[in-house]
Amino acid sequence: MPRGQLETDRFILQRFTRRDTAALDVAIRSSLADLNQWLPWARMDYTSGDTTAFIRESIQAWKEDRAWDYSIRRREEPDKHIGNISLWTTSKLGKIAEVGYWVRSDETSKGVCTEAVDRLLEEAFTALGYHKAVLRIAVGNDASDRVAEKLGFTREGVLREELLIRGNWVDHSLWSLIDREYRALRRADAPR
Ligand SMILES: CC(C)(COP(=O)(O)OP(=O)(O)OC[C@H]1O[C@@H](n2cnc3c(N)ncnc32)[C@H](O)[C@@H]1OP(=O)(O)O)[C@@H](O)C(=O)NCCC(=O)NCCS
């Protein structure tokens, strides 16, 4: 199981508690138009009850060691929910983990997602011993593709009609990063 709190230069990633409900709800509601483009759960009729149910499920998933969701918070502004990032196992045998994320609309294009995913990859490869990390990104989601590129992921191919989003079945790219590639990138980034 990953740690319940992870830190980056600018952010703290922390597992959800019931106290996060209001801040999460504000973040989702203020970003719904953007989230609705790419995430099937972000329907335009999303309610506070959905947020309560998400938090309940997230706490349960941590308890059962099934999936690990984190709230992204800025160190100096810890009450503002910036976004979500999650990790879960897609193959025990293959040691493959998937990462999912979103960032609230007034915080995008500031490197939040890239910094948070980078930290979660460190946890996945170094602390948890995964062999491979994957991202599934809707075809056309250029900002998310860019996050994958910046972190050194390779686009493996296209998964046909993977998710139903706003009534349409949408193709998704499968992006992956192998542990040795991650380590080589980290070594190249390290100060000499
Ligand atoms: C995708 C998402 C998580 C990215 O979060 P973020 O914190 O803005 O990501 P970063 O700032 O780390 O990187 C985004 C990159 O995409 C670029 N970008 C933003 N909008 C873009 C667009 N429409 N087309 C191409 N590139 C775009 C940014 O300039 C940045 O690249 P750069 O650093 O080279 O300038 C965020 O846009 C989001 O939550 N979108 C809605 C939900 C979603 O798509 N979730 C992901 C599902 S796979």
The ligand as an SDF file (V2000), in Angstrom:
LIG
                    3D

 48 50  0  0  0  0  0  0  0  0999 V2000
   -5.4240   17.0540  -18.1890 C   0  0  0  0  0  0  0  0  0  0  0  0
   -5.1960   17.8450  -16.9080 C   0  0  0  0  0  0  0  0  0  0  0  0
   -5.2440   16.9030  -15.7180 C   0  0  0  0  0  0  0  0  0  0  0  0
   -3.8080   18.4970  -16.9750 C   0  0  0  0  0  0  0  0  0  0  0  0
   -3.5200   19.1180  -15.7150 O   0  0  0  0  0  0  0  0  0  0  0  0
   -2.4880   20.3390  -15.6050 P   0  0  0  0  0  0  0  0  0  0  0  0
   -2.1730   20.5150  -14.1720 O   0  0  0  0  0  0  0  0  0  0  0  0
   -3.0060   21.4920  -16.3510 O   0  0  0  0  0  0  0  0  0  0  0  0
   -1.2350   19.7080  -16.3780 O   0  0  0  0  0  0  0  0  0  0  0  0
    0.2110   20.3630  -16.5350 P   0  0  0  0  0  0  0  0  0  0  0  0
    0.1430   21.8320  -16.2960 O   0  0  0  0  0  0  0  0  0  0  0  0
    1.1470   19.5530  -15.7210 O   0  0  0  0  0  0  0  0  0  0  0  0
    0.5220   20.0750  -18.0730 O   0  0  0  0  0  0  0  0  0  0  0  0
   -0.4280   20.4080  -19.0660 C   0  0  0  0  0  0  0  0  0  0  0  0
    0.2740   20.6320  -20.3960 C   0  0  0  0  0  0  0  0  0  0  0  0
   -0.7050   20.6440  -21.4340 O   0  0  0  0  0  0  0  0  0  0  0  0
   -0.6440   21.8710  -22.1260 C   0  0  0  0  0  0  0  0  0  0  0  0
   -1.9980   22.1620  -22.5630 N   0  0  0  0  0  0  0  0  0  0  0  0
   -3.0220   22.6750  -21.8610 C   0  0  0  0  0  0  0  0  0  0  0  0
   -4.1220   22.7430  -22.6340 N   0  0  0  0  0  0  0  0  0  0  0  0
   -3.7680   22.2430  -23.8410 C   0  0  0  0  0  0  0  0  0  0  0  0
   -4.4650   22.0350  -25.0590 C   0  0  0  0  0  0  0  0  0  0  0  0
   -5.7530   22.3670  -25.1930 N   0  0  0  0  0  0  0  0  0  0  0  0
   -3.7830   21.5060  -26.1140 N   0  0  0  0  0  0  0  0  0  0  0  0
   -2.4750   21.1650  -26.0010 C   0  0  0  0  0  0  0  0  0  0  0  0
   -1.7580   21.3290  -24.8580 N   0  0  0  0  0  0  0  0  0  0  0  0
   -2.4150   21.8690  -23.8040 C   0  0  0  0  0  0  0  0  0  0  0  0
   -0.0800   22.8530  -21.1270 C   0  0  0  0  0  0  0  0  0  0  0  0
    0.4630   23.9820  -21.7670 O   0  0  0  0  0  0  0  0  0  0  0  0
    0.9760   21.9720  -20.4630 C   0  0  0  0  0  0  0  0  0  0  0  0
    2.0860   21.7430  -21.3060 O   0  0  0  0  0  0  0  0  0  0  0  0
    3.4770   22.5730  -21.1650 P   0  0  0  0  0  0  0  0  0  0  0  0
    3.9390   22.3980  -19.7420 O   0  0  0  0  0  0  0  0  0  0  0  0
    4.3560   21.9540  -22.1840 O   0  0  0  0  0  0  0  0  0  0  0  0
    3.1270   24.0150  -21.4450 O   0  0  0  0  0  0  0  0  0  0  0  0
   -6.2590   18.9620  -16.7430 C   0  0  0  0  0  0  0  0  0  0  0  0
   -6.2840   19.7420  -17.9100 O   0  0  0  0  0  0  0  0  0  0  0  0
   -7.6560   18.4080  -16.4840 C   0  0  0  0  0  0  0  0  0  0  0  0
   -8.0000   18.0910  -15.3630 O   0  0  0  0  0  0  0  0  0  0  0  0
   -8.4690   18.2860  -17.5350 N   0  0  0  0  0  0  0  0  0  0  0  0
   -9.8610   17.8070  -17.4030 C   0  0  0  0  0  0  0  0  0  0  0  0
   -9.9420   16.3750  -16.8860 C   0  0  0  0  0  0  0  0  0  0  0  0
   -9.0240   15.4290  -17.6160 C   0  0  0  0  0  0  0  0  0  0  0  0
   -8.8550   15.5290  -18.8270 O   0  0  0  0  0  0  0  0  0  0  0  0
   -8.4210   14.4830  -16.8700 N   0  0  0  0  0  0  0  0  0  0  0  0
   -7.4900   13.5450  -17.4480 C   0  0  0  0  0  0  0  0  0  0  0  0
   -8.1810   12.3770  -18.0330 C   0  0  0  0  0  0  0  0  0  0  0  0
   -7.0020   11.2570  -18.7500 S   0  0  0  0  0  0  0  0  0  0  0  0
  1  2  1  0
  2  3  1  0
  2  4  1  0
  2 36  1  0
  4  5  1  0
  5  6  1  0
  6  7  2  0
  6  8  1  0
  6  9  1  0
  9 10  1  0
 10 11  2  0
 10 12  1  0
 10 13  1  0
 13 14  1  0
 14 15  1  0
 15 16  1  0
 15 30  1  0
 16 17  1  0
 17 18  1  0
 17 28  1  0
 18 19  1  0
 18 27  1  0
 19 20  2  0
 20 21  1  0
 21 22  1  0
 21 27  2  0
 22 23  1  0
 22 24  2  0
 24 25  1  0
 25 26  2  0
 26 27  1  0
 28 29  1  0
 28 30  1  0
 30 31  1  0
 31 32  1  0
 32 33  2  0
 32 34  1  0
 32 35  1  0
 36 37  1  0
 36 38  1  0
 38 39  2  0
 38 40  1  0
 40 41  1  0
 41 42  1  0
 42 43  1  0
 43 44  2  0
 43 45  1  0
 45 46  1  0
 46 47  1  0
 47 48  1  0
M  END
$$$$
